[in-house]
Amino acid sequence: MKSLPLRQAEKTLLSAAVSSVERCVRAYTFKKDRFVSMQVLADGTITVEEYGFRKETAAYLSSDKSAIRKALKEAFAREFPRSHRVYCEEQ
């Protein structure tokens, strides 16, 4: 797990969305009690999961980039309101 600036972590999750390889990327807070996760599945579905203030999961088609970007930006703003650095982990 490595510490990244918040905006770079957000771009890391967005770049995973354009990948055709099946992967999961998570961004954790400093205390590691909240996270935002994005999972790319082989069937072209992308799952965005929030665990913290809200505990919800949303699924999107990989072709719907604007909705994925909007969901990630909202999740980052909600889960990391005063954070400047987050921990990223690829599973």
N, CA, C and O atoms as CSV, one atom per row, in Angstrom:
chain,resi,resn,atom,element,x,y,z
A,1,MET,N,N,0.849,-1.150,0.000
A,1,MET,CA,C,0.000,0.000,0.000
A,1,MET,C,C,0.907,1.229,0.000
A,1,MET,O,O,1.836,1.331,0.802
A,2,LYS,N,N,0.627,2.153,-0.904
A,2,LYS,CA,C,1.461,3.344,-0.943
A,2,LYS,C,C,0.613,4.594,-0.778
A,2,LYS,O,O,-0.552,4.637,-1.174
A,3,SER,N,N,1.219,5.597,-0.191
A,3,SER,CA,C,0.551,6.854,0.045
A,3,SER,C,C,0.670,7.731,-1.192
A,3,SER,O,O,1.761,7.920,-1.732
A,4,LEU,N,N,-0.465,8.266,-1.636
A,4,LEU,CA,C,-0.508,9.115,-2.823
A,4,LEU,C,C,-1.285,10.382,-2.513
A,4,LEU,O,O,-2.145,10.379,-1.632
A,5,PRO,N,N,-0.995,11.470,-3.228
A,5,PRO,CA,C,-1.865,12.646,-3.120
A,5,PRO,C,C,-3.275,12.285,-3.586
A,5,PRO,O,O,-3.456,11.396,-4.417
A,6,LEU,N,N,-4.250,12.972,-3.052
A,6,LEU,CA,C,-5.653,12.644,-3.309
A,6,LEU,C,C,-5.991,12.661,-4.792
A,6,LEU,O,O,-6.624,11.729,-5.288
A,7,ARG,N,N,-5.588,13.691,-5.501
A,7,ARG,CA,C,-5.921,13.801,-6.932
A,7,ARG,C,C,-5.232,12.716,-7.754
A,7,ARG,O,O,-5.803,12.220,-8.726
A,8,GLN,N,N,-4.032,12.349,-7.382
A,8,GLN,CA,C,-3.339,11.279,-8.103
A,8,GLN,C,C,-4.027,9.935,-7.866
A,8,GLN,O,O,-4.112,9.113,-8.778
A,9,ALA,N,N,-4.512,9.710,-6.665
A,9,ALA,CA,C,-5.245,8.477,-6.372
A,9,ALA,C,C,-6.541,8.417,-7.165
A,9,ALA,O,O,-6.940,7.355,-7.644
A,10,GLU,N,N,-7.190,9.559,-7.298
A,10,GLU,CA,C,-8.423,9.620,-8.086
A,10,GLU,C,C,-8.138,9.291,-9.552
A,10,GLU,O,O,-8.909,8.575,-10.191
A,11,LYS,N,N,-7.041,9.810,-10.076
A,11,LYS,CA,C,-6.664,9.516,-11.458
A,11,LYS,C,C,-6.248,8.055,-11.627
A,11,LYS,O,O,-6.458,7.472,-12.691
A,12,THR,N,N,-5.664,7.465,-10.594
A,12,THR,CA,C,-5.299,6.047,-10.643
A,12,THR,C,C,-6.546,5.178,-10.772
A,12,THR,O,O,-6.562,4.228,-11.555
A,13,LEU,N,N,-7.584,5.497,-10.013
A,13,LEU,CA,C,-8.827,4.740,-10.117
A,13,LEU,C,C,-9.488,4.947,-11.473
A,13,LEU,O,O,-10.034,4.004,-12.046
A,14,LEU,N,N,-9.446,6.164,-11.989
A,14,LEU,CA,C,-10.032,6.424,-13.310
A,14,LEU,C,C,-9.272,5.715,-14.421
A,14,LEU,O,O,-9.878,5.253,-15.387
A,15,SER,N,N,-7.951,5.625,-14.294
A,15,SER,CA,C,-7.175,4.927,-15.322
A,15,SER,C,C,-7.433,3.424,-15.284
A,15,SER,O,O,-7.312,2.749,-16.306
A,16,ALA,N,N,-7.786,2.899,-14.121
A,16,ALA,CA,C,-8.132,1.488,-14.027
A,16,ALA,C,C,-9.444,1.208,-14.751
A,16,ALA,O,O,-9.678,0.085,-15.197
A,17,ALA,N,N,-10.298,2.218,-14.870
A,17,ALA,CA,C,-11.589,2.037,-15.538
A,17,ALA,C,C,-11.430,1.802,-17.033
A,17,ALA,O,O,-12.236,1.091,-17.633
A,18,VAL,N,N,-10.410,2.382,-17.641
A,18,VAL,CA,C,-10.217,2.204,-19.080
A,18,VAL,C,C,-9.462,0.917,-19.389
A,18,VAL,O,O,-9.344,0.530,-20.552
A,19,SER,N,N,-8.963,0.268,-18.377
A,19,SER,CA,C,-8.226,-0.979,-18.557
A,19,SER,C,C,-9.175,-2.123,-18.914
A,19,SER,O,O,-10.295,-2.190,-18.407
A,20,SER,N,N,-8.731,-3.004,-19.772
A,20,SER,CA,C,-9.546,-4.165,-20.131
A,20,SER,C,C,-9.200,-5.371,-19.265
A,20,SER,O,O,-9.830,-6.423,-19.377
A,21,VAL,N,N,-8.210,-5.218,-18.411
A,21,VAL,CA,C,-7.775,-6.296,-17.522
A,21,VAL,C,C,-8.636,-6.263,-16.262
A,21,VAL,O,O,-8.969,-5.191,-15.756
A,22,GLU,N,N,-8.987,-7.423,-15.769
A,22,GLU,CA,C,-9.775,-7.524,-14.558
A,22,GLU,C,C,-8.905,-7.117,-13.367
A,22,GLU,O,O,-7.855,-7.713,-13.128
A,23,ARG,N,N,-9.349,-6.091,-12.616
A,23,ARG,CA,C,-8.553,-5.613,-11.486
A,23,ARG,C,C,-9.423,-4.866,-10.489
A,23,ARG,O,O,-10.555,-4.487,-10.790
A,24,CYS,N,N,-8.874,-4.661,-9.297
A,24,CYS,CA,C,-9.571,-3.947,-8.236
A,24,CYS,C,C,-8.585,-2.975,-7.590
A,24,CYS,O,O,-7.481,-3.368,-7.213
A,25,VAL,N,N,-8.977,-1.721,-7.464
A,25,VAL,CA,C,-8.136,-0.697,-6.858
A,25,VAL,C,C,-8.927,-0.054,-5.737
A,25,VAL,O,O,-10.090,0.309,-5.914
A,26,ARG,N,N,-8.282,0.089,-4.563
A,26,ARG,CA,C,-8.930,0.706,-3.408
A,26,ARG,C,C,-8.119,1.889,-2.914
A,26,ARG,O,O,-6.889,1.865,-2.952
A,27,ALA,N,N,-8.802,2.919,-2.451
A,27,ALA,CA,C,-8.180,4.085,-1.826
A,27,ALA,C,C,-8.699,4.171,-0.394
A,27,ALA,O,O,-9.905,4.263,-0.164
A,28,TYR,N,N,-7.767,4.141,0.570
A,28,TYR,CA,C,-8.098,4.164,1.990
A,28,TYR,C,C,-7.723,5.507,2.613
A,28,TYR,O,O,-6.848,6.211,2.109
A,29,THR,N,N,-8.394,5.857,3.716
A,29,THR,CA,C,-8.012,7.017,4.502
A,29,THR,C,C,-6.758,6.687,5.299
A,29,THR,O,O,-6.283,5.551,5.275
A,30,PHE,N,N,-6.217,7.683,6.008
A,30,PHE,CA,C,-5.024,7.475,6.822
A,30,PHE,C,C,-5.252,6.415,7.890
A,30,PHE,O,O,-4.376,5.586,8.137
A,31,LYS,N,N,-6.423,6.435,8.528
A,31,LYS,CA,C,-6.729,5.454,9.570
A,31,LYS,C,C,-7.197,4.121,9.002
A,31,LYS,O,O,-7.351,3.147,9.739
A,32,LYS,N,N,-7.422,4.077,7.706
A,32,LYS,CA,C,-7.851,2.872,6.983
A,32,LYS,C,C,-9.200,2.353,7.478
A,32,LYS,O,O,-9.447,1.147,7.466
A,33,ASP,N,N,-10.065,3.259,7.909
A,33,ASP,CA,C,-11.397,2.861,8.343
A,33,ASP,C,C,-12.460,3.121,7.280
A,33,ASP,O,O,-13.584,2.633,7.398
A,34,ARG,N,N,-12.114,3.890,6.234
A,34,ARG,CA,C,-13.028,4.152,5.121
A,34,ARG,C,C,-12.277,3.920,3.823
A,34,ARG,O,O,-11.060,4.092,3.758
A,35,PHE,N,N,-13.018,3.523,2.780
A,35,PHE,CA,C,-12.375,3.348,1.481
A,35,PHE,C,C,-13.364,3.551,0.350
A,35,PHE,O,O,-14.580,3.482,0.530
A,36,VAL,N,N,-12.797,3.805,-0.827
A,36,VAL,CA,C,-13.526,3.829,-2.089
A,36,VAL,C,C,-12.834,2.796,-2.964
A,36,VAL,O,O,-11.613,2.822,-3.119
A,37,SER,N,N,-13.612,1.892,-3.534
A,37,SER,CA,C,-13.064,0.800,-4.317
A,37,SER,C,C,-13.683,0.783,-5.706
A,37,SER,O,O,-14.869,1.068,-5.875
A,38,MET,N,N,-12.867,0.446,-6.696
A,38,MET,CA,C,-13.380,0.288,-8.048
A,38,MET,C,C,-12.877,-1.052,-8.583
A,38,MET,O,O,-11.679,-1.334,-8.556
A,39,GLN,N,N,-13.800,-1.865,-9.061
A,39,GLN,CA,C,-13.468,-3.189,-9.564
A,39,GLN,C,C,-13.904,-3.295,-11.020
A,39,GLN,O,O,-15.057,-3.031,-11.361
A,40,VAL,N,N,-12.961,-3.685,-11.866
A,40,VAL,CA,C,-13.241,-3.894,-13.285
A,40,VAL,C,C,-13.417,-5.390,-13.493
A,40,VAL,O,O,-12.520,-6.172,-13.176
A,41,LEU,N,N,-14.553,-5.790,-14.018
A,41,LEU,CA,C,-14.847,-7.204,-14.237
A,41,LEU,C,C,-14.657,-7.564,-15.700
A,41,LEU,O,O,-14.646,-6.685,-16.562
A,42,ALA,N,N,-14.510,-8.826,-15.979
A,42,ALA,CA,C,-14.236,-9.307,-17.339
A,42,ALA,C,C,-15.414,-9.083,-18.288
A,42,ALA,O,O,-15.210,-8.970,-19.497
A,43,ASP,N,N,-16.626,-9.016,-17.772
A,43,ASP,CA,C,-17.791,-8.859,-18.643
A,43,ASP,C,C,-18.058,-7.407,-19.036
A,43,ASP,O,O,-19.077,-7.116,-19.663
A,44,GLY,N,N,-17.151,-6.487,-18.674
A,44,GLY,CA,C,-17.303,-5.082,-19.046
A,44,GLY,C,C,-18.062,-4.256,-18.039
A,44,GLY,O,O,-18.465,-3.133,-18.340
A,45,THR,N,N,-18.265,-4.784,-16.855
A,45,THR,CA,C,-18.955,-4.075,-15.795
A,45,THR,C,C,-17.922,-3.490,-14.831
A,45,THR,O,O,-16.922,-4.133,-14.510
A,46,ILE,N,N,-18.175,-2.276,-14.379
A,46,ILE,CA,C,-17.307,-1.623,-13.408
A,46,ILE,C,C,-18.137,-1.349,-12.161
A,46,ILE,O,O,-19.211,-0.752,-12.239
A,47,THR,N,N,-17.633,-1.789,-11.011
A,47,THR,CA,C,-18.326,-1.639,-9.752
A,47,THR,C,C,-17.590,-0.612,-8.898
A,47,THR,O,O,-16.388,-0.741,-8.667
A,48,VAL,N,N,-18.303,0.398,-8.434
A,48,VAL,CA,C,-17.753,1.410,-7.536
A,48,VAL,C,C,-18.380,1.183,-6.168
A,48,VAL,O,O,-19.602,1.220,-6.025
A,49,GLU,N,N,-17.537,0.947,-5.160
A,49,GLU,CA,C,-18.018,0.654,-3.818
A,49,GLU,C,C,-17.499,1.713,-2.851
A,49,GLU,O,O,-16.326,2.086,-2.885
A,50,GLU,N,N,-18.381,2.183,-2.001
A,50,GLU,CA,C,-18.043,3.134,-0.949
A,50,GLU,C,C,-18.239,2.452,0.385
A,50,GLU,O,O,-19.256,1.794,0.603
A,51,TYR,N,N,-17.284,2.597,1.275
A,51,TYR,CA,C,-17.449,2.046,2.616
A,51,TYR,C,C,-16.930,3.095,3.593
A,51,TYR,O,O,-15.725,3.323,3.688
A,52,GLY,N,N,-17.837,3.723,4.308
A,52,GLY,CA,C,-17.463,4.777,5.241
A,52,GLY,C,C,-18.712,5.477,5.709
A,52,GLY,O,O,-19.521,4.897,6.433
A,53,PHE,N,N,-18.877,6.736,5.298
A,53,PHE,CA,C,-20.085,7.473,5.651
A,53,PHE,C,C,-21.305,6.810,5.022
A,53,PHE,O,O,-22.366,6.721,5.640
A,54,ARG,N,N,-21.145,6.355,3.812
A,54,ARG,CA,C,-22.185,5.568,3.141
A,54,ARG,C,C,-21.606,4.213,2.806
A,54,ARG,O,O,-20.420,4.085,2.499
A,55,LYS,N,N,-22.447,3.214,2.869
A,55,LYS,CA,C,-22.037,1.864,2.485
A,55,LYS,C,C,-22.899,1.456,1.307
A,55,LYS,O,O,-23.984,0.900,1.476
A,56,GLU,N,N,-22.401,1.741,0.103
A,56,GLU,CA,C,-23.186,1.427,-1.080
A,56,GLU,C,C,-22.282,0.994,-2.220
A,56,GLU,O,O,-21.093,1.310,-2.265
A,57,THR,N,N,-22.887,0.262,-3.134
A,57,THR,CA,C,-22.198,-0.250,-4.308
A,57,THR,C,C,-23.033,0.101,-5.532
A,57,THR,O,O,-24.256,-0.035,-5.526
A,58,ALA,N,N,-22.355,0.552,-6.580
A,58,ALA,CA,C,-23.039,0.888,-7.827
A,58,ALA,C,C,-22.285,0.227,-8.977
A,58,ALA,O,O,-21.055,0.184,-8.978
A,59,ALA,N,N,-23.029,-0.287,-9.955
A,59,ALA,CA,C,-22.428,-0.949,-11.121
A,59,ALA,C,C,-22.691,-0.105,-12.366
A,59,ALA,O,O,-23.780,0.439,-12.551
A,60,TYR,N,N,-21.669,-0.010,-13.213
A,60,TYR,CA,C,-21.741,0.764,-14.449
A,60,TYR,C,C,-21.181,-0.061,-15.588
A,60,TYR,O,O,-20.384,-0.974,-15.367
A,61,LEU,N,N,-21.591,0.254,-16.801
A,61,LEU,CA,C,-20.973,-0.344,-17.984
A,61,LEU,C,C,-19.669,0.385,-18.255
A,61,LEU,O,O,-19.558,1.583,-17.993
A,62,SER,N,N,-18.693,-0.323,-18.773
A,62,SER,CA,C,-17.386,0.290,-19.011
A,62,SER,C,C,-17.445,1.388,-20.067
A,62,SER,O,O,-16.547,2.228,-20.123
A,63,SER,N,N,-18.477,1.403,-20.903
A,63,SER,CA,C,-18.610,2.430,-21.941
A,63,SER,C,C,-19.139,3.755,-21.381
A,63,SER,O,O,-19.050,4.781,-22.056
A,64,ASP,N,N,-19.681,3.752,-20.175
A,64,ASP,CA,C,-20.273,4.944,-19.570
A,64,ASP,C,C,-19.242,5.670,-18.690
A,64,ASP,O,O,-19.379,5.708,-17.467
A,65,LYS,N,N,-18.217,6.240,-19.323
A,65,LYS,CA,C,-17.098,6.868,-18.610
A,65,LYS,C,C,-17.513,8.088,-17.799
A,65,LYS,O,O,-16.995,8.298,-16.702
A,66,SER,N,N,-18.424,8.886,-18.307
A,66,SER,CA,C,-18.808,10.105,-17.590
A,66,SER,C,C,-19.529,9.781,-16.275
A,66,SER,O,O,-19.317,10.463,-15.273
A,67,ALA,N,N,-20.365,8.764,-16.273
A,67,ALA,CA,C,-21.053,8.372,-15.040
A,67,ALA,C,C,-20.080,7.798,-14.016
A,67,ALA,O,O,-20.224,8.032,-12.816
A,68,ILE,N,N,-19.094,7.049,-14.491
A,68,ILE,CA,C,-18.077,6.484,-13.593
A,68,ILE,C,C,-17.254,7.606,-12.978
A,68,ILE,O,O,-16.999,7.607,-11.774
A,69,ARG,N,N,-16.839,8.558,-13.803
A,69,ARG,CA,C,-16.045,9.692,-13.319
A,69,ARG,C,C,-16.833,10.501,-12.286
A,69,ARG,O,O,-16.282,10.892,-11.257
A,70,LYS,N,N,-18.109,10.754,-12.551
A,70,LYS,CA,C,-18.945,11.510,-11.633
A,70,LYS,C,C,-19.121,10.761,-10.308
A,70,LYS,O,O,-19.046,11.364,-9.238
A,71,ALA,N,N,-19.352,9.453,-10.384
A,71,ALA,CA,C,-19.531,8.649,-9.170
A,71,ALA,C,C,-18.263,8.636,-8.324
A,71,ALA,O,O,-18.332,8.734,-7.099
A,72,LEU,N,N,-17.099,8.514,-8.975
A,72,LEU,CA,C,-15.841,8.516,-8.236
A,72,LEU,C,C,-15.570,9.876,-7.601
A,72,LEU,O,O,-15.141,9.937,-6.448
A,73,LYS,N,N,-15.805,10.950,-8.314
A,73,LYS,CA,C,-15.577,12.290,-7.764
A,73,LYS,C,C,-16.474,12.539,-6.550
A,73,LYS,O,O,-16.023,13.084,-5.542
A,74,GLU,N,N,-17.740,12.139,-6.650
A,74,GLU,CA,C,-18.656,12.312,-5.520
A,74,GLU,C,C,-18.244,11.449,-4.332
A,74,GLU,O,O,-18.307,11.895,-3.187
A,75,ALA,N,N,-17.825,10.218,-4.601
A,75,ALA,CA,C,-17.404,9.320,-3.528
A,75,ALA,C,C,-16.145,9.849,-2.846
A,75,ALA,O,O,-16.046,9.808,-1.620
A,76,PHE,N,N,-15.185,10.346,-3.624
A,76,PHE,CA,C,-13.966,10.903,-3.046
A,76,PHE,C,C,-14.279,12.136,-2.210
A,76,PHE,O,O,-13.714,12.307,-1.130
A,77,ALA,N,N,-15.166,12.994,-2.688
A,77,ALA,CA,C,-15.522,14.195,-1.930
A,77,ALA,C,C,-16.237,13.836,-0.626
A,77,ALA,O,O,-16.059,14.512,0.387
A,78,ARG,N,N,-17.033,12.790,-0.651
A,78,ARG,CA,C,-17.785,12.389,0.534
A,78,ARG,C,C,-16.911,11.637,1.536
A,78,ARG,O,O,-17.007,11.887,2.737
A,79,GLU,N,N,-16.076,10.741,1.076
A,79,GLU,CA,C,-15.287,9.892,1.974
A,79,GLU,C,C,-13.985,10.537,2.432
A,79,GLU,O,O,-13.499,10.229,3.521
A,80,PHE,N,N,-13.412,11.421,1.627
A,80,PHE,CA,C,-12.135,12.052,1.962
A,80,PHE,C,C,-12.274,13.580,1.944
A,80,PHE,O,O,-11.588,14.236,1.160
A,81,PRO,N,N,-13.143,14.169,2.786
A,81,PRO,CA,C,-13.416,15.603,2.670
A,81,PRO,C,C,-12.234,16.498,3.019
A,81,PRO,O,O,-12.065,17.544,2.392
A,82,ARG,N,N,-11.418,16.131,3.988
A,82,ARG,CA,C,-10.304,16.980,4.395
A,82,ARG,C,C,-8.958,16.295,4.214
A,82,ARG,O,O,-7.958,16.737,4.780
A,83,SER,N,N,-8.919,15.244,3.447
A,83,SER,CA,C,-7.678,14.508,3.244
A,83,SER,C,C,-6.882,15.084,2.084
A,83,SER,O,O,-7.439,15.548,1.089
A,84,HIS,N,N,-5.576,15.043,2.237
A,84,HIS,CA,C,-4.687,15.452,1.160
A,84,HIS,C,C,-3.954,14.251,0.586
A,84,HIS,O,O,-3.510,14.269,-0.563
A,85,ARG,N,N,-3.832,13.207,1.399
A,85,ARG,CA,C,-3.151,11.989,0.968
A,85,ARG,C,C,-4.009,10.782,1.343
A,85,ARG,O,O,-4.665,10.774,2.384
A,86,VAL,N,N,-3.997,9.766,0.485
A,86,VAL,CA,C,-4.708,8.519,0.737
A,86,VAL,C,C,-3.775,7.356,0.413
A,86,VAL,O,O,-2.762,7.524,-0.266
A,87,TYR,N,N,-4.130,6.191,0.902
A,87,TYR,CA,C,-3.376,4.990,0.612
A,87,TYR,C,C,-4.079,4.237,-0.510
A,87,TYR,O,O,-5.290,4.024,-0.457
A,88,CYS,N,N,-3.319,3.834,-1.526
A,88,CYS,CA,C,-3.872,3.066,-2.639
A,88,CYS,C,C,-3.344,1.641,-2.598
A,88,CYS,O,O,-2.181,1.396,-2.277
A,89,GLU,N,N,-4.217,0.721,-2.927
A,89,GLU,CA,C,-3.859,-0.688,-2.945
A,89,GLU,C,C,-4.531,-1.323,-4.154
A,89,GLU,O,O,-5.714,-1.099,-4.410
A,90,GLU,N,N,-3.772,-2.107,-4.884
A,90,GLU,CA,C,-4.327,-2.827,-6.025
A,90,GLU,C,C,-4.412,-4.296,-5.652
A,90,GLU,O,O,-3.444,-4.890,-5.175
A,91,GLN,N,N,-5.588,-4.871,-5.877
A,91,GLN,CA,C,-5.799,-6.279,-5.513
A,91,GLN,C,C,-5.936,-7.116,-6.743
A,91,GLN,O,O,-6.120,-8.329,-6.646
